[in-house]
Each structure stands twice: as C-alpha cells, then as structure tokens.
C-alpha cells in the first residue's frame, strides 16, 4: 500500500503526468509488441568497448573522475572535433563530460536561461526542452517546422525573436523528423543572431548518423556560430550504449564556466570507467566514422520491407528514425493509430503529436530502425498487414 504524504506540494510542472510514451510502454508490454518505438538499439555494442570499460574497472578506475572529465577523453574529443569540423576547443576549459546528453541539455538551460527569458525551439521536438525551460521560470516558444520537409521558416524565426529571447535550441540531425541542417541554414542562423546575446544550444547527439553522402553541419563547422553555441552530444547514441548515460558538451570558455557551475552540484563527475573506455575507443576513428553507413543499411532495409505497406514513408536524411504518413487512408488521431497498431498488429511506434506542446496531429508516426534485422523484418511485416 502506498504511503500518503501529509505535505501539500505545489507542482512546478502541474500539467506533466502520464504521457503517451507511458501508455505505449504499458500497451506494448501487455501485447508483447514488436518495438519500433524506442530510440535505443536492441543489438549489442562492440565487445571491444565492453572489454575496455571492464579493463578500466579491473585496473582500479572506480573512484571519482576529475569534475569536468578525464583529460585523456577531453583531449580525444577536442582532436576529433577539430579534425572533423575545423573548430578548436581547449580541452581543459571548453570540453565537459556529462552524465548523458539529457543532463547536458538540462545543465546548459539551467545555467544560461533566467526567469523571464524566452527560449525558442522547433517542433516537433525532443520532449524535455520545454519542461526544462519552464523549470527556470522562462517561457518556451515552439515554432513549428514546415511539414512535410520540416524546414525552418527563417522569416518566422526572425519575427519571433524579441529582446527577451535568450536562447535558440537547434537539433541536427533532427529527432523525430530525421532532417538535417545545411550550411545555408547555419548562415541564416548566424545572420539572425549576429550582434545579440542569444545563446545557441545545439543538440547534436546524432552527429555521426547522416546518409547519402551528407556532411554534418553542426555549430562547430561555422566559426561565427561556434562563438555563441553550446554543443551537446552523446556517446550512448554513437556507440550503441544508451544505458551507460555518458555525454559531453563543448562551448567557449565563458559559456562553459557557467555550465560547469551547475554540473559540479548536479553530479560532480561522470562515470569513471566509461570515460576510460571511451578515451581508448576513440583512438580508432572508424568506430564513429562508420556509423552513417551502418545505419543507412538499416534505413534502406526498413524502406524496402515497407514497400508493400499502406504507409507513405517520408525522406530520412539522418538519425535513426523514419516518419510514416497514414492520413491518406485513415482519419484516426495519431495516438489512436499507434494504440491500434499495438493492439491489432502487435507493433509499437510513436505518434508525432507527442513531440508538440499543443499536440499537433499531422497523421504521422515515428519508426525507429535502430533494431536488429529480425525486429525490422517482423515490425515491417506487421505494418504491411494494416488495412488501408
């Protein structure tokens, strides 16, 4: 029996309760559904990485790491970023190892956004952005990306920026639309933020998962934007170890100093043996440079398997997600469609409306192809049986 509290609390997030993600999880478990919903791999990581972390534990690397991260790992990251994107970050003062990319996002918003500020981001969006902004006493301002290409309307962004705008959150490659920013997009962003104190928070956790020869256009590829940006990325997404919860941030020293103030009181330092293992694993660049080809094969496999389904699949430029349209054969709300797919066909997906503050329904569902071949085949077969 649950313990009843005698304390009255005033919730900081009174409208946050059981989300569609929880409903999907419960239904999926009830019907033992094929999992195309979760943005996490169901296949093992490289045994060499597991061995590197295990060896670190056996060698005694089991106590606190330095607060901002192991020097060897930070130097490896700074060198990687300089080699790939051209921007130099000082490993000592401009690189921070975090307890997951999610923690990094929270710390950056908490450190740099104040009560009364406005934070612009683009919907559909990762569901943590708006609540974290609200927890600072600031206002989240969601701008809707244009469907079906999910492009930023730069004129709308220009009109939305006010003297209270403190931060713009960028996500490329984008979850859930699977689209990416171009060099021209970065030039537009630079022009709109020039001569302002607007910080760009760039969520680049899928930085190595781009397809068809595309190059990642993150903030570190644009010298002007790099000066005002905090970039957050993820070891978990890159190396198939989302449960290890280790990420990193890079930013100019002045911005990073404020983020570190929050980090030291939030968790002090990230997991030590994982940092040792990642520092070793980064020595072979192919361990991350091969990721695009690896996931492109999975994307193409799911596309081929879905050819005979009633769904229309939207273009996918990066990340490990595909969007599927069904409005041409059903008027169901996307949340209802997703629940019917679980109950009647035994396959779990995510409704795109869950990524909008106002629940905008474009009759689209999100599929994850970060799955083994058997799961992709079984999930596609189930979706091909859907009655149109």
MISE-173291 format. One record per residue: x, y, z of N, C-alpha, C in turn. Coordinates in steps of 0.05 Angstrom, whole numbers, plus 5000, padded with zeros to 4 digits. Example, Ala and Ser with C-alpha at 12.3 -4.5 7.8 and 13.67 -1.06 7.14 Angstrom:
% MISE-173291
((5264 4886 5156) (5246 4910 5156) (5264 4934 5156)),
((5257 4955 5142) (5273 4979 5143) (5258 5001 5157)),
This chain:
% MISE-173291
((5017 4976 5000) (5000 5000 5000) (5018 5025 5000)),
((5010 5045 4984) (5026 5069 4981) (5025 5086 5007)),
((5046 5100 5012) (5047 5118 5035) (5036 5145 5028)),
((5017 5155 5042) (5005 5181 5037) (5021 5203 5051)),
((5028 5223 5036) (5043 5245 5048) (5025 5265 5062)),
((5035 5276 5083) (5020 5297 5098) (5028 5325 5089)),
((5045 5326 5069) (5055 5351 5059) (5041 5359 5034)),
((5032 5384 5033) (5020 5395 5008) (5042 5406 4991)),
((5043 5399 4965) (5063 5410 4947) (5049 5425 4924)),
((5063 5445 4915) (5054 5460 4891) (5073 5451 4868)),
((5062 5437 4849) (5079 5426 4827) (5090 5448 4809)),
((5115 5445 4802) (5127 5463 4782) (5119 5455 4754)),
((5110 5431 4750) (5101 5421 4724) (5074 5408 4727)),
((5053 5424 4734) (5027 5412 4741) (5013 5398 4718)),
((5020 5404 4693) (5007 5391 4671) (5023 5367 4660)),
((5045 5360 4673) (5060 5337 4665) (5052 5313 4681)),
((5041 5293 4668) (5031 5269 4681) (5038 5245 4665)),
((5019 5227 4662) (5023 5203 4646) (5023 5211 4617)),
((5045 5207 4603) (5046 5215 4575) (5039 5192 4557)),
((5037 5198 4531) (5032 5177 4511) (5054 5156 4511)),
((5079 5165 4518) (5101 5146 4519) (5096 5125 4540)),
((5085 5133 4563) (5079 5113 4584) (5056 5095 4575)),
((5036 5106 4562) (5014 5090 4551) (5025 5069 4532)),
((5042 5078 4514) (5054 5060 4494) (5070 5038 4507)),
((5086 5045 4527) (5101 5026 4541) (5085 5005 4555)),
((5063 5013 4568) (5045 4994 4582) (5031 4976 4562)),
((5020 4988 4540) (5007 4972 4520) (5026 4952 4506)),
((5050 4962 4500) (5069 4945 4487) (5076 4921 4504)),
((5079 4925 4530) (5085 4903 4548) (5061 4884 4549)),
((5037 4895 4550) (5013 4878 4552) (5009 4861 4527)),
((5016 4871 4503) (5012 4857 4478) (5038 4845 4467)),
((5060 4848 4483) (5086 4838 4474) (5092 4847 4446)),
((5089 4873 4442) (5091 4885 4415) (5120 4887 4406)),
((5124 4885 4380) (5150 4889 4367) (5157 4919 4371)),
((5182 4924 4380) (5189 4951 4388) (5203 4966 4366)),
((5187 4982 4351) (5198 5002 4333) (5194 5030 4344)),
((5188 5032 4370) (5182 5057 4382) (5206 5070 4396)),
((5221 5054 4411) (5242 5065 4428) (5267 5073 4412)),
((5277 5097 4417) (5301 5106 4404) (5326 5095 4417)),
((5328 5069 4419) (5352 5056 4430) (5356 5030 4416)),
((5382 5023 4410) (5387 4998 4396) (5379 4974 4413)),
((5371 4952 4399) (5366 4927 4413) (5387 4906 4406)),
((5410 4916 4395) (5432 4898 4388) (5456 4906 4405)),
((5475 4888 4408) (5498 4893 4427) (5517 4914 4415)),
((5532 4927 4433) (5553 4944 4425) (5578 4927 4419)),
((5599 4940 4410) (5624 4926 4404) (5636 4914 4429)),
((5641 4887 4429) (5653 4875 4453) (5679 4888 4461)),
((5693 4900 4442) (5719 4913 4449) (5714 4937 4467)),
((5691 4950 4464) (5685 4973 4482) (5678 4962 4510)),
((5662 4941 4511) (5656 4929 4537) (5682 4920 4551)),
((5700 4909 4536) (5725 4900 4547) (5742 4923 4557)),
((5741 4945 4542) (5757 4969 4550) (5746 4980 4577)),
((5720 4980 4580) (5708 4990 4605) (5713 4970 4628)),
((5710 4944 4622) (5715 4924 4642) (5744 4925 4652)),
((5762 4928 4633) (5791 4930 4640) (5796 4955 4657)),
((5782 4977 4651) (5785 5001 4668) (5776 4995 4697)),
((5755 4980 4699) (5746 4973 4726) (5766 4955 4740)),
((5776 4935 4726) (5796 4917 4738) (5821 4932 4745)),
((5828 4952 4730) (5852 4967 4735) (5849 4988 4757)),
((5825 4990 4768) (5821 5007 4791) (5810 5034 4786)),
((5800 5039 4762) (5788 5065 4755) (5759 5066 4764)),
((5755 5066 4790) (5728 5063 4801) (5720 5085 4820)),
((5737 5106 4823) (5731 5128 4840) (5724 5153 4823)),
((5719 5175 4836) (5712 5199 4822) (5732 5206 4800)),
((5722 5214 4777) (5739 5226 4757) (5742 5256 4763)),
((5761 5270 4751) (5761 5299 4754) (5734 5311 4746)),
((5727 5333 4759) (5699 5343 4756) (5691 5346 4727)),
((5707 5357 4710) (5699 5363 4682) (5705 5340 4663)),
((5717 5318 4674) (5722 5295 4658) (5751 5288 4656)),
((5757 5263 4648) (5784 5254 4645) (5798 5270 4623)),
((5822 5278 4629) (5838 5294 4609) (5841 5279 4583)),
((5847 5253 4585) (5852 5238 4560) (5827 5237 4542)),
((5804 5235 4555) (5779 5235 4539) (5773 5262 4527)),
((5777 5283 4543) (5772 5310 4533) (5791 5318 4510)),
((5816 5310 4513) (5835 5316 4491) (5827 5300 4466)),
((5818 5275 4469) (5810 5260 4446) (5786 5272 4432)),
((5767 5282 4448) (5744 5296 4436) (5751 5322 4422)),
((5768 5338 4435) (5777 5363 4422) (5791 5357 4396)),
((5807 5337 4394) (5821 5330 4370) (5801 5320 4348)),
((5782 5304 4357) (5762 5294 4338) (5746 5317 4326)),
((5737 5335 4342) (5721 5358 4333) (5738 5375 4314)),
((5763 5380 4321) (5780 5396 4304) (5784 5382 4277)),
((5788 5356 4277) (5793 5342 4252) (5768 5341 4234)),
((5745 5337 4246) (5720 5334 4231) (5708 5360 4223)),
((5709 5380 4241) (5693 5404 4237) (5709 5430 4236)),
((5735 5428 4242) (5753 5451 4238) (5754 5470 4262)),
((5738 5466 4282) (5738 5484 4305) (5756 5473 4327)),
((5773 5491 4338) (5790 5482 4361) (5777 5490 4387)),
((5774 5470 4405) (5765 5474 4432) (5787 5467 4452)),
((5791 5484 4472) (5812 5478 4492) (5801 5456 4510)),
((5816 5434 4511) (5806 5411 4526) (5803 5417 4555)),
((5819 5434 4566) (5818 5440 4595) (5794 5457 4603)),
((5787 5476 4586) (5766 5496 4594) (5741 5496 4577)),
((5741 5481 4555) (5718 5483 4536) (5706 5456 4530)),
((5713 5435 4544) (5702 5409 4540) (5693 5398 4567)),
((5668 5388 4568) (5657 5377 4593) (5644 5350 4588)),
((5652 5330 4604) (5639 5304 4603) (5616 5303 4622)),
((5593 5295 4612) (5568 5296 4627) (5556 5268 4632)),
((5537 5267 4651) (5523 5242 4655) (5499 5241 4637)),
((5504 5237 4611) (5484 5235 4589) (5481 5262 4576)),
((5472 5260 4551) (5466 5285 4536) (5442 5299 4549)),
((5423 5284 4559) (5400 5296 4572) (5408 5313 4596)),
((5427 5304 4611) (5437 5320 4633) (5451 5345 4623)),
((5466 5342 4601) (5479 5365 4589) (5459 5386 4580)),
((5437 5378 4567) (5416 5397 4559) (5405 5411 4583)),
((5399 5396 4604) (5387 5408 4628) (5407 5429 4640)),
((5432 5421 4642) (5452 5439 4655) (5455 5465 4639)),
((5456 5463 4613) (5460 5487 4596) (5437 5506 4599)),
((5413 5495 4597) (5389 5512 4600) (5388 5524 4628)),
((5394 5508 4648) (5393 5517 4676) (5414 5539 4681)),
((5438 5536 4669) (5460 5554 4674) (5456 5581 4660)),
((5444 5580 4636) (5445 5604 4619) (5418 5618 4614)),
((5397 5606 4623) (5370 5617 4620) (5360 5626 4647)),
((5349 5651 4648) (5339 5662 4673) (5309 5666 4672)),
((5297 5670 4696) (5269 5675 4697) (5262 5700 4680)),
((5240 5697 4665) (5232 5718 4647) (5243 5717 4619)),
((5263 5700 4615) (5274 5697 4588) (5255 5681 4570)),
((5260 5682 4544) (5246 5665 4525) (5266 5647 4511)),
((5258 5623 4506) (5275 5603 4492) (5260 5593 4468)),
((5270 5597 4445) (5258 5588 4420) (5269 5560 4413)),
((5251 5542 4405) (5259 5516 4395) (5239 5508 4373)),
((5244 5486 4360) (5229 5479 4336) (5215 5453 4340)),
((5188 5453 4335) (5172 5429 4338) (5166 5417 4311)),
((5164 5390 4311) (5165 5371 4333) (5192 5371 4346)),
((5193 5367 4373) (5218 5370 4388) (5220 5348 4409)),
((5244 5342 4416) (5250 5324 4438) (5235 5335 4463)),
((5222 5317 4477) (5202 5326 4497) (5213 5339 4522)),
((5239 5340 4526) (5250 5352 4550) (5255 5382 4548)),
((5257 5392 4524) (5264 5421 4521) (5245 5439 4536)),
((5220 5438 4530) (5201 5457 4542) (5199 5455 4572)),
((5196 5431 4583) (5195 5429 4613) (5219 5440 4627)),
((5243 5436 4616) (5267 5446 4629) (5268 5476 4628)),
((5259 5488 4606) (5257 5517 4604) (5238 5528 4625)),
((5215 5515 4627) (5195 5524 4647) (5205 5523 4675)),
((5221 5502 4681) (5232 5500 4708) (5251 5523 4716)),
((5260 5538 4696) (5277 5561 4702) (5260 5587 4705)),
((5234 5584 4703) (5217 5608 4703) (5217 5623 4677)),
((5226 5610 4656) (5228 5622 4629) (5205 5611 4612)),
((5202 5623 4589) (5180 5616 4571) (5190 5601 4546)),
((5181 5576 4542) (5188 5561 4518) (5171 5571 4494)),
((5183 5577 4472) (5169 5586 4448) (5174 5566 4426)),
((5154 5550 4420) (5157 5530 4400) (5148 5539 4372)),
((5166 5538 4353) (5160 5545 4325) (5157 5519 4310)),
((5136 5516 4294) (5130 5491 4280) (5146 5490 4254)),
((5161 5468 4251) (5175 5464 4226) (5154 5457 4204)),
((5161 5465 4179) (5142 5462 4157) (5140 5433 4149)),
((5116 5422 4149) (5111 5395 4140) (5104 5395 4111)),
((5115 5375 4095) (5128 5351 4103) (5159 5352 4103)),
((5171 5375 4095) (5200 5375 4093) (5214 5383 4119)),
((5198 5393 4138) (5208 5400 4165) (5231 5420 4164)),
((5227 5440 4147) (5247 5461 4144) (5241 5484 4163)),
((5262 5499 4172) (5258 5522 4189) (5249 5545 4171)),
((5228 5559 4180) (5219 5583 4167) (5234 5606 4179)),
((5255 5615 4165) (5273 5635 4176) (5259 5662 4180)),
((5240 5669 4163) (5226 5694 4167) (5209 5693 4192)),
((5197 5670 4198) (5181 5667 4222) (5199 5669 4247)),
((5223 5657 4245) (5242 5658 4268) (5250 5687 4272)),
((5255 5702 4251) (5263 5730 4253) (5241 5746 4267)),
((5216 5740 4260) (5194 5755 4272) (5189 5747 4301)),
((5198 5723 4309) (5193 5713 4336) (5214 5722 4356)),
((5238 5728 4347) (5259 5738 4365) (5251 5765 4377)),
((5253 5766 4404) (5247 5791 4418) (5271 5798 4436)),
((5270 5822 4449) (5291 5828 4468) (5293 5808 4491)),
((5272 5792 4496) (5273 5772 4517) (5284 5745 4508)),
((5289 5742 4482) (5300 5717 4472) (5328 5713 4482)),
((5332 5692 4498) (5359 5687 4509) (5372 5664 4495)),
((5356 5645 4485) (5368 5620 4474) (5351 5610 4451)),
((5365 5598 4431) (5352 5584 4409) (5363 5555 4410)),
((5345 5535 4412) (5353 5507 4412) (5351 5496 4385)),
((5373 5485 4376) (5375 5472 4349) (5380 5442 4354)),
((5369 5425 4336) (5373 5396 4338) (5378 5386 4309)),
((5403 5378 4304) (5410 5367 4278) (5432 5346 4281)),
((5428 5323 4268) (5403 5312 4255) (5380 5312 4275)),
((5356 5315 4264) (5333 5321 4280) (5317 5297 4288)),
((5311 5296 4313) (5292 5276 4324) (5266 5291 4331)),
((5244 5285 4318) (5238 5260 4304) (5237 5261 4273)),
((5241 5284 4261) (5235 5286 4232) (5256 5273 4215)),
((5281 5269 4225) (5303 5256 4210) (5314 5275 4189)),
((5310 5301 4192) (5322 5320 4173) (5347 5333 4185)),
((5362 5346 4169) (5388 5358 4178) (5390 5387 4168)),
((5405 5403 4183) (5411 5430 4174) (5432 5430 4153)),
((5431 5450 4135) (5451 5454 4114) (5470 5477 4122)),
((5491 5480 4107) (5509 5503 4111) (5494 5529 4107)),
((5475 5530 4089) (5459 5554 4084) (5441 5560 4108)),
((5431 5539 4121) (5415 5543 4146) (5433 5556 4167)),
((5457 5547 4170) (5475 5558 4190) (5480 5588 4185)),
((5484 5595 4159) (5488 5623 4152) (5463 5640 4160)),
((5440 5629 4156) (5415 5643 4164) (5414 5647 4194)),
((5421 5626 4209) (5421 5628 4238) (5442 5649 4248)),
((5465 5648 4235) (5486 5667 4243) (5477 5696 4238)),
((5464 5701 4215) (5455 5728 4209) (5434 5737 4229)),
((5416 5719 4237) (5394 5727 4255) (5404 5732 4284)),
((5425 5719 4292) (5435 5723 4319) (5458 5742 4321)),
((5468 5752 4299) (5491 5770 4299) (5486 5795 4315)),
((5505 5803 4331) (5503 5827 4348) (5481 5825 4369)),
((5476 5800 4378) (5457 5796 4400) (5472 5780 4422)),
((5458 5776 4444) (5469 5759 4466) (5454 5732 4467)),
((5443 5724 4444) (5428 5699 4443) (5448 5675 4442)),
((5443 5656 4460) (5459 5632 4460) (5445 5611 4443)),
((5461 5596 4428) (5451 5573 4412) (5458 5548 4428)),
((5437 5533 4435) (5441 5506 4447) (5436 5486 4425)),
((5457 5472 4417) (5456 5454 4394) (5457 5425 4403)),
((5435 5411 4400) (5432 5383 4407) (5441 5367 4382)),
((5465 5355 4384) (5477 5341 4361) (5483 5312 4368)),
((5465 5299 4382) (5470 5272 4391) (5472 5252 4368)),
((5461 5259 4345) (5462 5241 4322) (5483 5250 4301)),
((5503 5264 4310) (5522 5278 4293) (5535 5259 4273)),
((5538 5234 4279) (5552 5215 4261) (5533 5198 4245)),
((5507 5203 4247) (5487 5187 4233) (5474 5203 4211)),
((5488 5207 4189) (5477 5221 4166) (5480 5202 4142)),
((5463 5207 4122) (5460 5188 4100) (5465 5201 4073)),
((5470 5183 4053) (5472 5191 4025) (5493 5212 4020)),
((5516 5209 4034) (5538 5227 4030) (5537 5254 4043)),
((5516 5259 4060) (5514 5285 4073) (5536 5289 4093)),
((5543 5314 4098) (5562 5322 4118) (5548 5336 4141)),
((5556 5329 4165) (5543 5342 4189) (5550 5372 4190)),
((5529 5388 4190) (5532 5417 4192) (5524 5425 4220)),
((5541 5420 4239) (5537 5428 4267) (5549 5455 4272)),
((5545 5465 4296) (5554 5492 4302) (5584 5495 4301)),
((5599 5473 4306) (5628 5475 4305) (5639 5478 4277)),
((5622 5474 4256) (5631 5477 4229) (5628 5506 4220)),
((5617 5523 4237) (5612 5551 4230) (5625 5569 4251)),
((5648 5581 4245) (5663 5595 4266) (5647 5617 4280)),
((5630 5631 4266) (5614 5652 4280) (5595 5640 4300)),
((5581 5619 4291) (5561 5606 4309) (5575 5592 4333)),
((5599 5581 4328) (5613 5567 4349) (5618 5586 4372)),
((5621 5612 4367) (5627 5631 4388) (5604 5635 4407)),
((5580 5628 4398) (5556 5633 4416) (5541 5607 4422)),
((5553 5584 4416) (5539 5559 4418) (5550 5541 4440)),
((5532 5526 4452) (5539 5503 4469) (5529 5478 4454)),
((5548 5460 4447) (5541 5436 4432) (5539 5413 4452)),
((5518 5397 4450) (5514 5374 4467) (5514 5349 4449)),
((5529 5328 4457) (5529 5304 4441) (5529 5280 4460)),
((5529 5256 4448) (5524 5231 4464) (5542 5209 4456)),
((5555 5196 4475) (5569 5171 4470) (5549 5148 4467)),
((5527 5150 4481) (5508 5128 4480) (5496 5124 4453)),
((5488 5146 4439) (5477 5144 4413) (5498 5135 4392)),
((5523 5144 4396) (5544 5138 4376) (5553 5109 4378)),
((5555 5099 4403) (5568 5073 4407) (5548 5051 4416)),
((5522 5056 4413) (5501 5036 4419) (5501 5028 4449)),
((5506 5048 4466) (5506 5042 4495) (5490 5064 4510)),
((5464 5067 4502) (5448 5088 4513) (5444 5085 4543)),
((5447 5060 4554) (5444 5055 4582) (5468 5064 4599)),
((5490 5070 4586) (5513 5078 4602) (5512 5108 4611)),
((5495 5124 4597) (5489 5151 4606) (5514 5168 4609)),
((5528 5171 4587) (5551 5189 4586) (5549 5206 4560)),
((5552 5232 4563) (5552 5250 4540) (5574 5271 4544)),
((5572 5292 4528) (5592 5314 4531) (5581 5340 4519)),
((5593 5362 4529) (5587 5389 4518) (5613 5402 4510)),
((5612 5419 4490) (5634 5437 4483) (5623 5465 4479)),
((5638 5485 4487) (5629 5512 4486) (5653 5531 4491)),
((5651 5556 4483) (5671 5576 4490) (5674 5577 4520)),
((5698 5583 4530) (5704 5581 4558) (5685 5598 4576)),
((5677 5621 4566) (5660 5638 4583) (5632 5625 4587)),
((5622 5612 4567) (5596 5598 4570) (5600 5573 4586)),
((5622 5558 4580) (5626 5533 4594) (5630 5537 4624)),
((5642 5559 4632) (5646 5564 4661) (5620 5565 4676)),
((5599 5575 4663) (5572 5576 4676) (5560 5548 4677)),
((5563 5533 4656) (5552 5506 4655) (5566 5489 4677)),
((5592 5491 4679) (5607 5476 4699) (5597 5482 4728)),
((5589 5506 4733) (5579 5513 4760) (5555 5496 4767)),
((5537 5491 4747) (5514 5473 4752) (5523 5444 4754)),
((5540 5436 4736) (5550 5409 4735) (5562 5399 4761)),
((5577 5416 4774) (5592 5408 4798) (5572 5402 4821)),
((5549 5415 4821) (5530 5410 4842) (5508 5390 4834)),
((5507 5384 4808) (5486 5365 4798) (5496 5336 4800)),
((5521 5331 4792) (5532 5304 4795) (5562 5303 4799)),
((5575 5325 4798) (5604 5329 4802) (5620 5317 4779)),
((5618 5291 4774) (5633 5279 4752) (5618 5255 4741)),
((5623 5250 4715) (5610 5227 4701) (5625 5201 4708)),
((5613 5179 4701) (5624 5152 4708) (5653 5149 4698)),
((5670 5141 4716) (5699 5140 4710) (5706 5117 4691)),
((5698 5092 4696) (5707 5071 4678) (5697 5074 4649)),
((5673 5085 4646) (5663 5090 4619) (5680 5111 4605)),
((5689 5132 4620) (5706 5152 4607) (5732 5140 4598)),
((5744 5123 4615) (5769 5110 4607) (5765 5093 4582)),
((5743 5078 4581) (5737 5061 4558) (5733 5077 4533)),
((5717 5099 4535) (5712 5116 4511) (5738 5129 4501)),
((5756 5138 4519) (5781 5150 4511) (5797 5130 4495)),
((5797 5105 4503) (5811 5084 4488) (5798 5079 4461)),
((5771 5078 4461) (5756 5070 4437) (5757 5092 4416)),
((5759 5117 4424) (5761 5139 4405) (5787 5139 4389)),
((5807 5124 4398) (5832 5123 4383) (5829 5113 4355)),
((5808 5097 4350) (5802 5086 4324) (5779 5102 4312)),
((5785 5120 4294) (5764 5138 4283) (5742 5123 4269)),
((5748 5099 4258) (5727 5084 4244) (5704 5075 4263)),
((5710 5075 4289) (5689 5068 4308) (5665 5087 4307)),
((5670 5112 4298) (5647 5130 4295) (5643 5139 4266)),
((5664 5138 4250) (5661 5146 4222) (5644 5126 4206)),
((5643 5101 4215) (5628 5081 4201) (5598 5081 4208)),
((5590 5098 4226) (5563 5096 4236) (5542 5103 4216)),
((5548 5123 4198) (5528 5131 4178) (5522 5107 4159)),
((5542 5094 4150) (5538 5071 4132) (5523 5049 4146)),
((5530 5044 4172) (5517 5023 4187) (5487 5028 4189)),
((5479 5053 4196) (5450 5058 4199) (5437 5063 4172)),
((5451 5071 4152) (5439 5074 4126) (5429 5047 4115)),
((5445 5026 4121) (5436 4999 4113) (5411 4991 4127)),
((5408 4999 4152) (5384 4993 4167) (5360 5009 4157)),
((5365 5035 4151) (5344 5052 4139) (5334 5040 4113)),
((5353 5033 4096) (5346 5022 4070) (5331 4995 4072)),
((5339 4979 4091) (5326 4954 4095) (5297 4958 4103)),
((5292 4976 4122) (5265 4981 4131) (5248 4993 4108)),
((5260 5011 4092) (5246 5022 4069) (5238 5000 4050)),
((5256 4982 4044) (5249 4960 4026) (5228 4942 4037)),
((5229 4936 4063) (5210 4918 4075) (5182 4931 4076)),
((5181 4958 4076) (5155 4972 4079) (5143 4979 4052)),
((5155 4971 4030) (5145 4979 4004) (5116 4971 3999)),
((5107 4949 4010) (5080 4939 4006) (5061 4947 4028)),
((5070 4965 4046) (5052 4974 4067) (5035 4997 4057)),
((5013 5003 4071) (4996 5026 4063) (5008 5053 4071)),
((5030 5052 4087) (5041 5077 4096) (5059 5090 4075)),
((5061 5117 4076) (5080 5131 4059) (5102 5141 4077)),
((5127 5133 4070) (5150 5139 4086) (5163 5165 4076)),
((5168 5183 4095) (5180 5209 4088) (5210 5206 4086)),
((5223 5224 4071) (5252 5223 4068) (5266 5224 4095)),
((5289 5210 4097) (5304 5208 4122) (5333 5215 4115)),
((5343 5238 4125) (5370 5247 4120) (5390 5240 4141)),
((5380 5234 4166) (5397 5228 4188) (5382 5219 4212)),
((5396 5212 4233) (5385 5200 4258) (5378 5170 4252)),
((5364 5157 4271) (5355 5130 4265) (5325 5128 4267)),
((5311 5148 4255) (5282 5148 4254) (5271 5152 4226)),
((5248 5141 4221) (5233 5146 4197) (5205 5156 4205)),
((5194 5174 4190) (5166 5182 4194) (5149 5169 4173)),
((5126 5159 4182) (5107 5146 4164) (5080 5160 4165)),
((5070 5167 4141) (5045 5181 4139) (5022 5161 4133)),
((4999 5167 4146) (4976 5149 4142) (4950 5165 4136)),
((4952 5191 4134) (4928 5208 4131) (4913 5202 4105)),
((4926 5190 4086) (4912 5184 4060) (4894 5160 4063)),
((4895 5144 4085) (4877 5122 4087) (4862 5120 4114)),
((4868 5139 4132) (4854 5139 4158) (4852 5167 4170)),
((4830 5173 4183) (4826 5198 4196) (4832 5196 4226)),
((4841 5173 4235) (4846 5169 4264) (4867 5189 4274)),
((4864 5197 4299) (4885 5212 4312) (4910 5195 4313)),
((4934 5207 4312) (4958 5191 4312) (4961 5174 4337)),
((4952 5185 4360) (4954 5170 4385) (4935 5145 4384)),
((4912 5148 4371) (4894 5125 4367) (4906 5105 4348)),
((4918 5115 4326) (4930 5097 4307) (4952 5080 4320)),
((4969 5093 4336) (4991 5079 4349) (4980 5057 4368)),
((4960 5064 4383) (4948 5044 4402) (4935 5021 4386)),
((4923 5027 4364) (4910 5006 4348) (4932 4988 4336)),
((4954 4999 4327) (4976 4983 4316) (4986 4963 4337)),
((4987 4972 4362) (4997 4954 4383) (4976 4932 4389)),
((4951 4940 4392) (4930 4921 4399) (4925 4901 4376)),
((4922 4911 4352) (4913 4894 4330) (4935 4882 4314)),
((4959 4894 4314) (4980 4884 4296) (5006 4878 4312)),
((5007 4884 4337) (5029 4876 4354) (5055 4891 4347)),
((5054 4916 4339) (5078 4931 4333) (5075 4959 4346)),
((5097 4968 4359) (5096 4993 4374) (5111 5015 4359)),
((5098 5038 4356) (5110 5062 4343) (5104 5086 4361)),
((5111 5110 4352) (5107 5134 4368) (5091 5154 4352)),
((5070 5166 4364) (5055 5187 4349) (5070 5213 4349)),
((5071 5226 4326) (5086 5251 4324) (5075 5273 4342)),
((5049 5272 4348) (5036 5293 4364) (5049 5295 4392)),
((5062 5273 4401) (5075 5273 4427) (5099 5293 4428)),
((5107 5302 4404) (5131 5319 4403) (5123 5349 4399)),
((5097 5355 4403) (5087 5382 4402) (5075 5390 4428)),
((5079 5415 4437) (5067 5424 4462) (5037 5424 4461)),
((5026 5431 4437) (4997 5432 4434) (4985 5407 4422)),
((5001 5386 4419) (4990 5361 4408) (4983 5361 4379)),
((4996 5378 4363) (4990 5380 4334) (4991 5352 4322)),
((4971 5345 4306) (4968 5319 4294) (4970 5321 4264)),
((4992 5312 4253) (4996 5313 4224) (4992 5285 4211)),
((4980 5266 4226) (4976 5239 4216) (5003 5226 4209)),
((5022 5228 4227) (5048 5217 4223) (5056 5201 4248)),
((5070 5179 4244) (5081 5163 4266) (5111 5160 4261)),
((5125 5156 4283) (5154 5153 4282) (5162 5124 4286)),
((5180 5114 4268) (5191 5088 4270) (5220 5090 4275)),
((5230 5073 4293) (5259 5071 4298) (5271 5047 4284)),
((5292 5051 4268) (5306 5029 4255) (5332 5022 4269)),
((5336 5031 4294) (5359 5023 4310) (5353 4995 4322)),
((5348 4976 4305) (5340 4950 4313) (5354 4928 4297)),
((5355 4904 4307) (5367 4882 4292) (5349 4875 4269)),
((5360 4859 4250) (5346 4853 4226) (5320 4838 4231)),
((5320 4820 4251) (5296 4805 4257) (5273 4823 4266)),
((5280 4843 4282) (5259 4862 4292) (5249 4879 4269)),
((5267 4888 4252) (5258 4905 4229) (5240 4889 4211)),
((5247 4864 4206) (5230 4848 4188) (5203 4842 4201)),
((5203 4835 4226) (5177 4829 4239) (5160 4854 4242)),
((5172 4877 4248) (5157 4901 4250) (5145 4910 4224)),
((5161 4908 4203) (5152 4915 4176) (5129 4897 4166)),
((5132 4871 4172) (5111 4852 4164) (5085 4859 4177)),
((5086 4866 4203) (5062 4874 4217) (5050 4899 4205)),
((5066 4918 4198) (5055 4943 4187) (5045 4939 4159)),
((5056 4920 4145) (5045 4914 4118) (5018 4901 4119)),
((5010 4890 4141) (4984 4877 4144) (4962 4897 4151)),
((4970 4922 4157) (4950 4942 4165) (4930 4947 4142)),
((4905 4948 4148) (4884 4952 4128) (4883 4982 4121)),
((4884 4987 4095) (4882 5015 4086) (4854 5021 4076)),
